[in-house]
Amino acid sequence: MLWQAIVTLFLAILHHKKARRKMLFMFSIGTLLFTILGFKLFGNFLEQRPIIFSLYWLFSLVLVTLMLMIAIYDFLVIRKDMKTLKGSELHEMLGEIKKEISRKRNDE
């Protein structure tokens, strides 16, 4: 039940451009902070505990993977939108050209 709610919320965010961009920004900042904390603040602690070290950097890898997946998804959505917009503008221009041609024929 909770998992379905999380997935539904995540999908809703992905379909909304501003929310998707904010989420991508937050993942970027989170990943950057997580990496800096891993090297600077927790470095000695993680060196002494190999299992925690592995889990920490595995979670960091998951954050990077999610960030890249959202970025790729955003790229594909923008690309699809641009193709759709280009096609509609092309049809609009062709319609205007046809109207102009028919108007010139009627004037002659």
C-alpha positions in Angstrom: 0.0 0.0 0.0 2.7 2.5 1.0 4.8 1.3 -2.0 2.0 2.0 -4.4 1.5 5.5 -2.9 5.2 6.3 -3.3 5.3 5.0 -6.9 2.1 7.0 -7.8 3.6 10.1 -6.3 6.9 9.6 -8.1 5.1 9.1 -11.4 3.0 12.2 -10.8 6.2 14.2 -10.2 7.8 12.8 -13.4 4.9 14.0 -15.5 5.1 17.5 -14.2 8.0 19.4 -15.8 8.8 21.9 -12.9 8.5 19.2 -10.3 10.7 16.9 -12.3 13.4 19.6 -12.7 13.2 20.4 -8.9 13.6 16.7 -8.1 16.6 16.4 -10.4 18.1 19.4 -8.7 17.5 18.0 -5.3 19.0 14.6 -6.3 22.1 16.4 -7.7 22.6 18.4 -4.5 21.9 15.4 -2.3 24.4 13.3 -4.2 27.0 16.0 -4.1 26.5 16.5 -0.3 26.5 12.7 0.3 29.8 12.4 -1.6 31.5 15.3 0.2 30.3 14.0 3.6 31.7 10.5 2.7 35.1 11.9 2.0 35.5 14.7 4.5 33.3 14.0 7.6 32.8 10.2 7.7 36.1 9.2 6.0 37.9 7.9 9.1 34.7 6.2 10.4 34.1 4.5 7.1 37.7 3.3 6.8 37.4 1.4 10.0 34.1 -0.3 9.1 34.2 -2.0 5.7 30.5 -3.1 5.7 29.3 0.3 6.5 31.7 1.7 3.9 30.3 -0.6 1.3 26.7 0.3 2.2 27.4 4.0 2.3 28.9 4.0 -1.2 26.3 1.6 -2.5 23.6 4.1 -1.5 25.7 6.9 -3.1 25.7 4.8 -6.3 21.9 4.4 -6.1 21.5 8.2 -5.8 23.7 8.8 -8.8 21.8 6.1 -10.8 18.4 7.7 -9.9 19.7 11.1 -10.8 20.9 9.9 -14.2 17.6 8.1 -14.8 15.6 11.2 -14.1 17.9 13.3 -16.3 17.6 10.8 -19.2 13.8 10.7 -18.7 13.7 14.5 -18.8 15.8 14.6 -21.9 13.5 12.1 -23.7 10.3 13.9 -22.7 11.7 17.2 -23.9 12.8 15.6 -27.1 9.3 14.2 -27.7 7.7 17.5 -26.9 10.0 19.3 -29.4 9.1 16.8 -32.1 5.4 17.3 -31.4 5.8 21.0 -31.4 7.8 21.0 -34.6 5.1 18.8 -36.3 2.3 21.1 -35.2 4.2 24.2 -36.3 4.8 22.5 -39.7 1.1 21.7 -40.2 0.2 25.3 -39.2 2.7 26.7 -41.7 1.4 24.4 -44.4 -2.1 25.5 -43.7 -1.1 29.2 -43.9 0.7 28.5 -47.2 -2.4 26.8 -48.6 -4.6 29.7 -47.5 -2.3 32.2 -49.2 -2.2 30.2 -52.4 -6.0 29.9 -52.5 -6.3 33.7 -51.8 -4.0 34.6 -54.6 -5.9 32.3 -57.0 -9.1 34.0 -56.0 -7.6 37.4 -56.6 -6.5 36.5 -60.1 
